[in-house]
Amino acid sequence: MTDKLETITGNRGLQLEQPLIFEQDAPGRLGVDLGEPQTSETHLGGVERKDAIGLPNLSEPQTVRHYTRISQKNYGIDSGFYPLGSCTMKHNPRLNEKMARLPGFASLHPMQPTSTTQGALELIDACAHWLKVTCNMPAVAMSPAAGAQGELCGMMAIKAAIEDRGEGEQRTRVLVPESAHGTNPATAAACGYSVDSIPANDRGRVDLDAFLSKLDDDVAGIMLTNPNTCGLFESDIIKIADAVHDAGAFFYCDGANLNAIMGRIRPGDLGIDCMHINLHKTFSTPHGGGGPGAGPVVLSEPLAPFAPLPFVVHGDDGFDLVEHKDGEGEKSFGRIKGFHGQMGMFIRALSFMMSHGSDGLRQASSDAVLNANYLLAELKDTLSPSFDGPCMHECLFDDSFLKDTGVTTLDFAKAMIDEGFHPMTMYFPLVVHGALLMEPTESESLETLDQYIHALKGLTAMAKSGNADHFLEAPRLTPRRRLDETAAARAPVLRWKKEE
Ligand SMILES: *Cc1c(COP(=O)(O)O)cnc(C)c1O
């Protein structure tokens, strides 16, 4: 790679190179003055540490700079546009954070007696209520820690219901469309099912005939995403639900894309039996960095008795928790998560719901779909849309616009980084060659979308004008350039070792 851009120090502008904190160790350097400790007789029976503790020695300003610099290397939704399709990277309102930090919530301990946590239980119950009403479903399991764990929870409930009917041996197959998120087949397999994949038709939807031909009395369920991962509404969903039920199977809907339909369609009206809701997608809780997430699962009447423990109930003296497999919890498949799930995420999600109101939630999904269609309309003559017609909350392109340019989807994405944009989702869904999947969400402004469109049009013109080198060398302006992603995945260096 050319390097007119190399510097003497390795720093780039005011983006500074930052070694690991252990590599900055200067023995004896301290941020605080401590008096000599009073020694007392040891009670450790000879197992005390003999060597130095091995923490790095740094001054306070060095420590502050270290953490500030590495925090600046992080790109997040607060820094810029993050159009990762399928991930719904929307703004995390500060009001949510303020609510989650209220001392009454922030200082709770999950092992407190319920008599002292009535407000927290009421909040979980209120958040559950909003989810049930939004989805028109009778029950919801709040504890799963993410979408993927929600899938596991939903499929375990389905499995428990099937076993309860005495059909556990008979129903061994789960149908999953080809375009599904990888967690769907992984979940079905983790539950001991064989995965049978359903092809997509040329409209990017499930091929109904292929689906019907695979349906039999050994099928436990279908796992379908709607809108699907191509950003398209599965228009045969009611026919699919009816056929699944006629075959005695259950309908798992992957609800990661609820952000496209919230307030417009209620999943319960479509005949689904269970669906996870990623609070970090639709309900604006942080995707990472804020601690573990939450993926509550709404459940139909037949599945509700199998929901995981614990769950909140309206008891004789206020709210109560069902924590054991008896009484109302008799048929529960058990626990899936420590304690009640992620309280901090319930607070943030409820804050988002209540500050928007039901009309605001409907507006949010409408704006998300409008923004995606704006990108599609503005880019359809530049990039190559995978399917005809409008999209839902994300728009999908294949790589045919790059044909004969010598530039791949990956190269194109790396050049976007130099232009100041986090790339879209690439090479997913697998049903589209060299996929570029873009999801602007409702929180992006028209100005941001226009800048993005302008950058993509400029890059496409450059690729088509024969300037492949520009792309093959990208990114040129980042602290690191192309990483060896295979080595990073296959031979990760997870532990720092002191050089002897
Ligand atoms: C994000 C996503 C998941 C997994 O959710 P996590 O919360 O990341 O575990 C599953 N299915 C689809 C379609 C998704 O977009």
The ligand as an SDF file (V2000), in Angstrom:
LIG
                    3D

 15 15  0  0  0  0  0  0  0  0999 V2000
  -30.3910   -8.6890   15.5770 C   0  0  0  0  0  0  0  0  0  0  0  0
  -31.1120   -9.8670   15.0650 C   0  0  0  0  0  0  0  0  0  0  0  0
  -31.1700  -11.0620   15.8080 C   0  0  0  0  0  0  0  0  0  0  0  0
  -30.3750  -11.3200   17.0720 C   0  0  0  0  0  0  0  0  0  0  0  0
  -30.6060  -10.4060   18.0840 O   0  0  0  0  0  0  0  0  0  0  0  0
  -29.5100  -10.0500   19.1940 P   0  0  0  0  0  0  0  0  0  0  0  0
  -30.2270   -9.1390   20.1070 O   0  0  0  0  0  0  0  0  0  0  0  0
  -28.3620   -9.4400   18.4670 O   0  0  0  0  0  0  0  0  0  0  0  0
  -29.1170  -11.3520   19.8530 O   0  0  0  0  0  0  0  0  0  0  0  0
  -31.9550  -12.0800   15.3150 C   0  0  0  0  0  0  0  0  0  0  0  0
  -32.6220  -11.9650   14.1480 N   0  0  0  0  0  0  0  0  0  0  0  0
  -32.5660  -10.8360   13.3960 C   0  0  0  0  0  0  0  0  0  0  0  0
  -33.3450  -10.7490   12.1160 C   0  0  0  0  0  0  0  0  0  0  0  0
  -31.7990   -9.7640   13.8280 C   0  0  0  0  0  0  0  0  0  0  0  0
  -31.7380   -8.6490   13.0760 O   0  0  0  0  0  0  0  0  0  0  0  0
  1  2  1  0
  2  3  1  0
  2 14  2  0
  3  4  1  0
  3 10  2  0
  4  5  1  0
  5  6  1  0
  6  7  2  0
  6  8  1  0
  6  9  1  0
 10 11  1  0
 11 12  2  0
 12 13  1  0
 12 14  1  0
 14 15  1  0
M  END
$$$$
